Amino acid sequence: MKLTLTKQEVLLIQLLLHIYKNDLPDDVTEKHGRFVGKLYKKIKRQVINQLKQ
């Protein structure tokens, strides 16, 4: 499944993920924090690749 988003939507998702990761309580598993970080980086990489095309 492929999802098409506008640049503003992608930036909003990235911002929300960043805020979410920074506001995670200390007792949240490290695995969950890494997952959110990887998801953020994957979205960023996809945006950069699309801008190059």
C-alpha positions as CSV (number, residue, x, y, z in Angstrom):
1,M,0.0,0.0,0.0
2,K,1.4,3.4,-1.0
3,L,0.2,6.6,0.8
4,T,0.6,10.0,-0.8
5,L,1.0,12.9,1.6
6,T,1.6,16.6,1.0
7,K,4.9,18.1,2.3
8,Q,3.0,19.9,5.1
9,E,1.4,16.6,6.2
10,V,4.7,14.9,6.3
11,L,6.3,17.7,8.3
12,L,3.4,17.6,10.8
13,I,3.8,13.8,11.3
14,Q,7.6,14.3,11.8
15,L,6.9,17.0,14.3
16,L,4.4,15.0,16.2
17,L,6.7,11.9,16.3
18,H,9.6,14.1,17.6
19,I,7.4,15.6,20.3
20,Y,6.1,12.2,21.2
21,K,9.6,10.7,21.5
22,N,10.8,13.6,23.7
23,D,7.8,13.4,26.0
24,L,8.0,9.6,26.6
25,P,8.1,8.8,30.3
26,D,11.4,7.4,31.6
27,D,9.9,4.0,32.4
28,V,9.0,3.4,28.7
29,T,11.0,0.6,27.2
30,E,14.1,1.5,25.2
31,K,12.8,-0.6,22.4
32,H,9.8,1.6,22.0
33,G,11.9,4.8,22.0
34,R,14.2,3.3,19.3
35,F,11.1,2.3,17.2
36,V,9.8,5.9,17.2
37,G,13.2,7.2,16.3
38,K,13.6,4.8,13.4
39,L,10.2,5.7,12.2
40,Y,11.1,9.4,12.2
41,K,14.3,8.7,10.3
42,K,12.5,6.5,7.8
43,I,10.0,9.2,7.0
44,K,12.7,11.8,6.7
45,R,14.7,9.6,4.3
46,Q,11.6,9.0,2.2
47,V,11.0,12.7,1.9
48,I,14.6,13.4,0.9
49,N,14.4,10.6,-1.8
50,Q,11.1,12.0,-3.2
51,L,12.6,15.5,-3.4
52,K,15.5,14.2,-5.4
53,Q,13.2,12.7,-8.0
